[in-house]
Amino acid sequence: MQVAATATGNGTAIETVDLDGGAVTTVTFQVTGISGDTITWEGTIDGTNWAAIQVISLATGTAATTATANGLYRVVVLGIAQIRARISTYGAGTIYVTGVACA
């Protein structure tokens, strides 16, 4: 989703709907390299209009539309076609966001 990112940017979205194989129900993310940065979690139905979505920190159980710390995060994605981890604020560091989709 974000690989060695050193600037703001949308990254690569994860497709969460597969009409042949079924839908994904959750996505878990691992975020590393954050240093004064903000990841904004976003989803879309039409592939064009993106909106913030709440993702839960697995460390704290807190739901938020952004992440400012390294860690594991999870979101339920039923009814959402794609999700992304947009770097909305960049301060420093090399950011990685990896997502694993589960049915």
Summary of the structure (lengths in Angstrom):
residues: 103
radius of gyration: 12.9
end to end distance: 18.7
largest distance: 41.1
contacts: 304
relative contact order: 0.40
helix: 0%
strand: 54%
